[in-house]
Amino acid sequence: MHDMAVEGLEGARVNSLEEHWMPFTGNRDFKKKPRLVVKSEGMYLTDHKGGQVIDGSSALFCTPAGHGRREIAEAVYQQMQENDYVAPFQLGHPASFALAQTVARRLPETFNHVFFVNSGSESIDTALKVAMAYHRARGQSQRLRFVSRERAYHGVNMGGVSLAGMVRNRETFPVTLPNIVTMRHTWHEDHVFERGQTDPSGKLGRELANDLQRHCETYGGSTIAAVFVEPVAGSTGTLVPPVGYLERVREICDQHGILLVFDEVITGFGRMGTPFGAQKFGVTPDIITMAKALTNGAIPMGAVSATDEIYDTITDSGAENAIEFFHGYTYSAHPAACAAGLATQKIYDDEGLFDRAAQMSDYFLDQIWTLKDHEMVKDLRGIGMMAGVEVHHDGAPGRRGTQMQKDLFWNGCHVKFTGDVGIVAPAFVAERNHIDEIVAKMRKTLDQHLEASASKS
């Protein structure tokens, strides 16, 4: 037990913090020295000691419109006053249809159907089921395999864990789906400190993508249901696909009748300076998953969209007046989440935030690349409004990055680290001075770690 008072919460009773089992957190360590956020507005968080913390990662890549948007809060309040909950099975409400139409208009042309879930993790499990249902409806139930990638992150439900390419996310949970194989990740030691897509010749991209062709030759392309790809591998540390990679994956999928799934939980809704990564890279998948920025993080929500051909094949395969797709969640298309989604999408349009992200990208990446000279920095990667700052490990991979995230917070900046990579992804409302502040505080923290390392040696 950690009996302690939470500082800065006037009138609050002493709370040991013990009752909350926190996700993806060292609980024992956190409860000894907690980092609590008690307020958020615009680009800034306020910690429980009254300190101001600039948000360098849009929380968890969720808040591109900035924190504390009153328009979203008001929309949710009004919706809850009018219609708080509707059973989503065999019933509907107007807001879900309005949001589906709004989202579909941002997607590639052939995507006109949206299935709502409650998180990115649920969107991945739903996409797996959509792929299976589609092939079954076409009489191709032999397609039992799925392909993912090393260093992939596709959420934490069992479908996503089965697809995971990050060992710490799966080693404790060994009972996963069978028949999943992985391709190599796209980071290459010959292309460090390179902005955007690497290797303009396309040779590296084609070589890495041909892992999929080898799987087709080994297992039979007709046994593979779908390939899951993050257009930019986000949670592992911003791995940008080399030139020609996604195009070649798409080509192989077409040759073998394999569905291509883009996990756009992070890249969706403007992070690349376009509505989705599909538009940024000029490659159209068959299924797109999304979450996070769908509601600006204000209410949990995710979604899956599939091409019209997939939707029609599944729905037309059912008996007349029967359920065609036996899947859904109690809180699918919750009215409050739909209200938050509609208000969020309106902000994106009214303030031109996707265009703003595209315009800010060069300055953002320029400033990130000023860290290249730092002895602690091993690599820099970035595209759009997203960058990975990888630091040299201290002999135990991940230990330095974990400590840096804590130290950076107390230096007045939040950046999400995975292992030894800080993933910088500020809100699209950021001004240049906000970018400068994030980078300056990262440099200060790097300096502190360099000094500490020198003193130990």
N, C-alpha and C positions, 0 to 999 in steps of 0.2 A: 504493500500500500504506500502511496505517496501523499501523506496528509499535508496539504499546502493550500494557501489562499491564492486565488487568481487575482493578480494585481490589476488595478485599474477598473474594476467592475464595482462601482459605487453601490453599496447596499446589498451586494450579492453575498450569500452565505458561503462559508468555506466549502470547497468542492475538491475532493481528492483526485478527480478526473478519472478515477479507476473504472467507473461503470462503462464508459464508452470504449469498446474494442475498435480501434481505429484502423482503417484500410491502408495497405501499402505504407505502413508507418512502423518505425521501431517504437512500440508502445512504452516500453520501460524507459527508454532514453527520453522520449517526448515528455512524458509525465514528470520527469525530473526538472526539465527546463522547457516548458511549453511555449509554442509560438502561436498565439491566438489572434485571430483577426476579428475585431469587434465592429468595424465599419468599412464600407467600400464605396467609393464614388469616383467616377471618371477613370483616371489612370492610377489612382492611389488606394491603398489599403491603410487602415489604422490598426496598429497592434494594441494588445491589452495594456501596454505601458504608456500608450499615448503617442508612440512613434509613428512617423509617416513612412510607408513602404511603397515604392513604385512597382507596379505589376509588369514584369518583363515577359510574362508567358501567358497573358490573358487568362490568368488562373490556371486552368488545364486546357488552354487553347479554346476556351468556351465563350469569351466575352469580347468579341471584336468591336462591339459598339460601346465599350467601356462599361464600368460598373454603375449601379444605382440609377438605371434609366427609369424615370418616373412614368414614362409612357407605357412601359411593360407592366409595371406594378399596377397602374390604374386599369389597364385592360384586364388583367387577371382578377382584380377586385370586382370590376363590373360583371365579369363572366360568372364569378362565384356567387354574386348576389342574385343573378338571373337564373343560372342553371349550373349547379355545382358538380353533378355527376350523371352520366348516362351509361347504362350497361352497353358495352360496345358490340355484343353478339346479338345480331338480329335487330338492333336499334342503331340510330344515328343521331347526330345533332349538326346544325348548320356549320359550325366553326370548323369541323374536321374536313368537310368538303371544300370549304373556302381555302383552308391551309394547303390541302393536297393540290388544288389548282394553282395556288401561288408557287409552291415548290416545283411543280411540274414545269412551269414556265421558265425556270432557271436551268433546267436539265437539258441535255441534248435532245434533239427533235423527236426521236422515237420513244422517249420516256414520258408517258402520260398517266401513269398509275403509281400511287404512293401508298405503302402499307406502314402504319404508324406503330412504333414500339416505344420503349421507355429509356433506352440507353444505346450506346454504341455496341455494347456486348450483345444485347438482344437483337440488334440489327444483323449481326454476323450469324447468329444461330438461325434467324429468320431467312437470311440469304441462303444458307445451307439447305434449308427445307424447300425454298423456292426452286433451287437447282434440282433437288431430288424429285419434286413434284412435276417439274417440267419434263424431265427425261422419262419419268414413268408415264406421263400422259402421251408421250410420243412413242411408247413401246420400247424404250431403251433403258430398262431397269438394270441392265448389266453395267451401267455407268456408276460404279460404287466408289471410285477413287476421287480424292481431292488433292490439289497441289498448292502448297504454300511456299514460304521462303525462309531461309535462315534469317534470324534477327527480326522476324515479323512479329507484330503485335496486333491481335485481332480481338481484344477484350478478354474477359475472364470467365465467361460462361463456358460450359464444357466443350461446346463446339469451337469457340475461339481458342481455348486452351489446347485443343487438339491441333489447331492450325499454328500454334505459337512456335516461333523460332527463337525465343528468348528463354534460356534454360531455367532461370530462376522462377519463371512463371508457370513451369510445368513439372519440374522435378519432384515436387511434393505431391503431385496429383497424377499418378501414373495410369489411372484407368480412363483412358481417352478413346476417341473414335479410332477404329482401325483404318487401314487403307489410305493413309495420308503420307505423301512424300514431299520433300522440300527441294527447292532450287537454291542456288547460292545467293547471298545478298549482293548488293551492287557497290559496296565500298571497295576501293582498290588503292593499295599503297602507292601506286605510281601517280595518283591524282589527288594528292592532299593539297589543301589550301586553294582549291579551285571553286569558283563561284558557278552556280547554275549547273547545267548538264555538262558532264565531262566528256572528253574524247570525241571531238567533232567528226572524226572519221567514221564513227559508228561501229568500228571493229569490236571494241570491248562490249558495247551494248548487245550486239548480235551474238557474241560468244556466250555471254551470260544467259541471254534469253534462250539459247539453244539447249540449255539444261532441260527445258520443257520438252523439246523435241526428243531428247534422249529418254526421258520418262515415257514418252509415247512409244518409242521403239522398244523399250524394256517391258512395259506393262500392256501395251496396246492402247492407242489413242481412243479407241471406242469404249474403253473401260473407265475413262476419266470424265467426271461430271463437270468440274469447274476448277478454275485457277483463281486464287485469292491474292490480290496485290494492292498494297498501298501505293498510290502514284508517287508519293514521297514517303518513305518509311519514317514515320514521325517519332513515335515513342522510344525507339531505339537510338535516336540521335540525329535525325534529319539526314537520311541517305537519299540523295537525289539520283534519279535514274540516269545513266549515261545516254547519250544520243543514240537513238535507234532501238533502245531496249524495249520500250512499251510497244512500239510498232511491230517488232519481231514477235513478241508474245502474242499480240493480237492476230498476226498472220498464222502462227502455229495453231492457235485456237480455232480459227476459221477452217483450216485444213482438216482438222480432226473432229469438228462438231462439239468442241469444248466451250463451255460458257466462261466468259471473263468477268470476274467480279472486282470492281474497284472499291476498296475500303476508303471512303472519303470522310470518315468521322473527324479527322483533323483538317484535311485539305479542302473540305466542302465549305461553301459560303464565304468565298473571297480570300482565303488565306494565300492563294497563288496569284491574286490580282484578277482572277476570273471567277465566275460563279462556282465552278468545280474544277478539279484537276484535269478532268477529261477535256475541258475546253483549253486549258493551258497547254497540254501536251498534244492536243489534236488526235487523240485516240479515244474511240467510243467503246466502252465496255457493254456488257449485256445486263448487268445488275450493278447498282450503286447503293452503298450503305452510307448513312449520315447520322449525325447527332450533334452534340456540343453546341456549335454556333447556331443551330436551328432555332433555338429559343434564347440565344445570347447567355446560355447557362442559367437562366432565371428559374426555369422549371425543368425537371428531367424529361427528356424526350429524344427519341431517335426515329429513324424511318428507313425504309428500303424501297427503292424504285427499280422496276424492271422494264424492259422494252415491251412495246405493245404486243409483239409476237409471243413473248413469254406469258404475259398476262392472258392473252386470248387463248393460248394453248391450254393453260391450266383451267380457266373458267369454262371453256367449251367442252372440256372432258367430263364434267360432272353431269349427273342426271338433271333433268329439268326441275327447277325449284329446289335443288339440293345444295348443301354446302359444298363448295368446290375445293377449298383449301382449309384443312382442319388445323388451324393454327391461330393464335392470338393471345392477348394478355388482358387481365382484368382492367388494367389502366391504359390500354391502347387508345390513342386519340382522346385522352382525358380533356374535358372542356377547358380546364385552367391552362394546361400545356398548349392547347391549340390557340388560346387567346394570347399567350406569351409568344408563340410562334408567329402569329399574324402581326402583332405589334412589332416584333423584331424585324420581320421582313419589310415592314413599312419604313422602319428607321433606315435599313440598308438602302432602300430606294430613295427616300427623301433626302438623305445626306450623301448619296453617291459613294458609299463606303467601299465598294469593290474597286471602283476607279481610284479612289483615294489610296487604297492599298497598293495598287499597281504603280501609282505615281510616287509613293513613298519608298518603294522597294529599293531603288538604287541607293538612296541616301542611307537607308537602314543597313544594307549590306556593306556599303562603304565604311560605315562606322564600326560594324562588327569586325571588318578586316583590319582595322587599326590594331587589333589585339594580336595580329600575326607575329609581331616582334617579341611577344612575351615568352620568356623561357618556359613557363608552365604550360603553354598551349601546344598541343600535339597536332591539331588539325582544325580547320574551319570549313564548314559546309553551309550552303544556303541557297534559297530561291524564294522569290515572292517576299512575303513577310514572315519568314521562318528561317532560323539558322541554328546550327549546332556548333557549340564551342567545346571541343574535346580537350581535356587536360591530361597530362601524363599521370599515370597512376603512381602510387607511392610504394609499390611492392605488393599491395593487395587491391586488385581491381575493384573499383567502386567505392573504396573507403574515402579517398580524397574528395570525389564528387559529392558524396553524401554530406561530408563535413562542410564543403564549400556552399552547398545550398543553405545550411543553417547559418553559417557566418555571413553569407550574402544578405540573408533576411535581416540580421541585426545591423548590417551596414546600410539598410534601407532599400533593399531591392529583392523582389521575389522572382526567381527563375527556377523552373522545374528541371531537376537533374535526373537522368537515367544512367546509372553507373557513373562514369567519369565524363559524361557529356551534358552540358547545360543546353537546354532547348529554349532559345529566345524567340518569342512570337508575340510581340506587343499588339495591343488593340489598334484597330485601324483609325481610331480617333487621335492617335498619338501625334504630337507635333515634333519637330526636329529636336527641340530642347529635351523632350522626354526620351528620345532615342539616345541623345548625348548623356543624359543622366544614368540610364541603364548601363551603357558601356563604361562610363566612368566608375560606377560602383562595382562593376565586374572587375575592372582593372585594379581597383583598390583591394578587392578581396584576393585576387591573384597575387598581388604584391605581398599581402600578409602571409599567404601560404608559401610563397617563395622564400620569404624571410624566415619563416618557421622551419622550412626544410633545410635552409642553410645553417641554422643554428644547431640542428640535430646532427649534421654531418661533420 
